[in-house]
Amino acid sequence: MSTYKKFNSQDVYVSTYTAKKNWTVSGSQYSDYGVVNLPGYSGSGVYTVSARNLHKNYDRRLVYESVRHLYYSSFTDGEMLTSSSFENFLQSSYNISGSRDLSDIVSVYSLPRDTYGTAIQPDSFQIKPDSDTEEYVVAGYANGVVENVGFLYGSGIAWRSGAGSTRGRRRKPRIPGYQETIVDDGEGNLFLKNKYSDEPNKDKVGNIIYSHGQIILANDSVARYYNNYINGEVKWKSTHPIYTYNFHCKLKEGEFTHTLNPSAISGSNGDIAENVAGEEFSPYITTVGLYNDANELIAIAKTGQPIPISRDSDMTIVAKIDL
């Protein structure tokens, strides 16, 4: 059986704390976790939908224009020159966050909301190639020829053909003095990581919008690298607020010292049984039910073990619900 008592306003309050979780997603796991890597390319003239611009059902130019409009439109030559009500989602009030550069090519990593919560934890993001030994097959080079085809990450990339074949294999480029790891600085900027130190170097390669789960590789060479050659292994830490509803169930001295359990009733007249009629008897609490104003049961709290109700002092039972 149960007994009811109404809460006072000071007996119920909400407390919060932020839960954090580490995530690591390799290129082969993107679809499992909902991570999307989108290339974006600038264009001239009036925008029109074109099938040749589609990548995984996303239009490359539309991706670029969306990124430019949302995060870079207030910047000219890297500096914010306009002050208006339009928000480019600066991630910090420090001066360094007031500089954003956008090349003609971007590589966007979009994380789903359920993997970053309210925001990516600043200073927790990094992206790097999946494996140090991966090779990528390309076509069109004569047997035995090693040809320098460009510069990515500041390092030349050579295509190497195998014996007796017109198809070549390219090993990922190495960066003298640096790993191929990109990290955020906690202020919304992405930098290459110094191989010999935990500190990033001064080569800025993009921006990260923590609250949107958007990673934008805006450096031309780096964006080409991640758009065309590899799927990066992405690591980040999500943040998610937990709201705890605290209910302080207060029992004053002498309250709830009688039981309504049917087993305590003796005979057809509803007399209290002798074994529970003495002054020393006190019931035990095992369950607390929480009801709304319409007397509808909305939650049940169970005690770890039966708790005897004290006859000599006040008691407070605290029930907590995490949402």
N, C-alpha and C positions, 0 to 999 in steps of 0.2 A: 504494500500500500504506500501512498505518497502523502506528503504534507507540503503546503505551498507557502511561500513568502515572497513579497514583492521587493525587487531591487530598488535601492536609492540610486540617483544619478551618479554619485561618487563611487558606487560599488562596481561600475562597469566602465572600462576604458580600453583604448586600442594602443598597442605598442608595435613598433616596427623594427625590423633589422634586415640587412641586405645579405642575401645568400649569393655566393659566387661559385662558378663551376668552370673547370678547365675543359676546353674542347681541342681536339686534334683531328683534322680531316684531310686525308690524302686525296690526290686527284681522282683515284678510282672510286672514292666514296662520295663524291659530290652529289650524285643523284639520291643516294641514301639519306643524306642530311639536308637536302634541299639547297645546297650551295650552288650558285650560278656564276660562271665566269663569262662576261660579255665584252666583246671588243666594240669600240666606238671609233668612228672615223668622221672627221669634219668634211664638209662639202660646200660647194658654191651654188648659187642660184636658189630658186624656189624648191622647197623640199617636196619630193614626190615619193610615193611608195614604189620600191623596186625590188623584184625578186632576187636580183643578184646581190643586193645589200643585206639579205636575210642571213642570220646566223642563229640556229636553234630557235627559229620563229621570232627572233628579235632583230629589228632593223638597226644596222650598225650606225647609220647617221642619226637615227632617232635616239639611240643610246647616247651618242656624243652630245646632241643638242639638249637632251634632258639633263645630263651631268653639267654642261656649261650653264644652263639656265638656273639650276638649283644651287650650285655651289661656286660658280666662277663668274657669274654675269656682272658682278659689281667690281671686278678687278680689271685693270688695264696695265699691261706690261708687269704683271705680278703684284701690283699695288692696288689697294682699295682706294678709289678716287671719289666715289659717290657716297653720300650719306642720305639714306632714305628709309622708308618703312619696309623695304624688301629685305628679307632675311636670307643670307647665304650660309647660315648655320656655322658660324665660327665656333670652334671648339674650345677656345681659350681667350682670355682678355689680354694675354701677353702680346707684345708687338710681333713676335715671330708668326703668330696665327693670322696676322693681317696681310700676309704675302702668299698669294697662290698663283701658280703658273700652270697653264694648260697648253699642251702641244696639240698637233693635229691628230694624234692618235691617243686613245686611252684604253686601259684594260681595267674593267670594273669587276670586283668580286662582291656579290650581293649575298648577305647571310639572311636566312629566314628569322622572323621574330622569335620563334620558340627556341632558337639556339643562342640568342644574345640577350633576351629579356628586355629590360628597359634600356640597356646600352652596353656596348662593349666596354669592359673595364680599361680605362686609360693605362698605357704603358704595359699592356699585356699581349698585344697583337704581334704576330710575325708570319711571314710567308717565305718559303724557300722551295727549290726544286725537290721533287719527291725523293730522288736517289742521286747519289754522287756518281753512279756508274751507268746511268741510263744512256742509251744511244738512240738516235732518231734517224730513220731511213729516209733518204731523199733521192730523187732521180735526176738524170740529165748530165752527169759528169763522166768524162771518159775514164777508162781504166787506168789506175795508177796516178791520177792527177790530184794534187792537193791545191785547192784554190781558195783564196781569201775572198769571201763574199760580202763582207760588211763588218760593222762594229756594233756590238751590243754590250751594254754594261761597261763600255770603255775598253773592251778586249776583242781582238779579232777572232772571228769564227772561221775555222777551216773545215771544208767538206772533204772527207776521206773516202775513197772508193776501195772496195774489196777486190781481191784478185779474181780475174776472170768474170767480172760483173760490171755492168754499166750503172748499177745502183750503189750509192755511197752511204756511209754511216757517219753521222756527226756526233761527236761527243760534246756535252754541254760545255760552254766556255768557262774558263777559270778567270777569276779577277785577281790580279796581283795585289796582295795586301788585304783583300776583303773576301768574305764569304758571300755566297749568293743569297744571303738572308736579308730581308727587309723588315724593319721594326718600326713601331710608332714611338714617338717621344713623349707621350702623355699629353700633348697639346694639340693633337689633331694633324700632325705631320708625319710623313713616312720617310725614313732614311735608310741607306745601306748600312749594314752593321760592320764595324771594324773587326777584322779577323782576330786581332791580338788584344782586344779589349771589349768589355761589355758596353762601352759607349758607342753610339752611332757616329759615323763620320759626318761631314758637312754636305754630302751630296744628297739633296732632297729629291725624292722621286715621286712624290704624290701626297695625297691627303686621305685621312680616314674620318668618317662621320660616325662617331661612336653611337649616337642615339638613333641612327637610321640603319646601322649595320652595313654601311657602304664603304668599301675600300677602293680607292681610285688611284691607279698607277698612271700618273699624268706625264711622266718623262717619256719622250718619244721612244728611245732605245729600250727602256725597260718594258714599256707597254707592248712593243713589238715582240719582245722576248717571251712574255707571258701569253700573248695572243696566239703566237704562231709555233712555239717550240715546246712548251712544257705546260703541265698542270701543276700548280704549286701545292705544297703541303701547307695548310693554313692552321695556325694556332691562335686561340684567343681565350679570354675569360669573360663569361657572361655575368651579368648582375640582375638579380631578381628580388624585389622587396617582398618580405613575408609580413603579413599583417596578423598580429596576434590579438585576439579578443580576450580580455581578462575579466572574469566574473568572480567577484568576491562574495561568497555566500556566507553571511555573518549570522552566527547563532549566539544569542544572549544567554546568560546564565539562567537555567531553568527551562529554556525553550526546547521543544522537540524531545522531551524526556519520556514521552509515552509512545507506545507502538500502536500502529493500526493494522498490524499483521493479523490475518484471520486466525492464525494458530494461537494467538494470545487470548482468544475469546473462549469462554467456558460455558457450556450449557446453552439452552434455547433462549434465555433471557439476555444474552450478550454480556454476561458478567466477565470481568477480568480474571484470568486464571491466577491461581495462588502463586505460581512460580514467577510471575512478573508483576505482582501487586505490591511488593515490598519497596521501601524507600531506596534500597541499594540497587534496584534494577535500573538499568539504562540501556536503551537500544543502541545498535551499531548502525553506522552509515556505510552503505556499499555502493549506492548509486545516487547521482544528482541529475535531475532532469531540468532542462532549460525550456521555458515556455514563452510564447509571445503574448501580446495583450489579448488575443482571441483564445487563450488557453490551449493553443496548439503546440504539441511537443516538437521542438526544432533541433534539439541536441541532447545527447546523453553522455555524462561523464562517469567513468567507473574508477573507484578507488583501487589502489594496489592491493589493499587488504581491508577487512572490516575495521572501521574506526569507531571506538566507543564515544558516545556523547558525554561530555563532562557536565556534572551537576554543579560544580563549584566555580567555573570560570567561563568567560566567553570563548567562542571558537570561530575561526574563519577557514572555510574550505575554498580554495582557489581552483576554478576550472578554467582551462585555456583552450582556445580553438585557433589553429593556424589556417589562414586562408591566403 
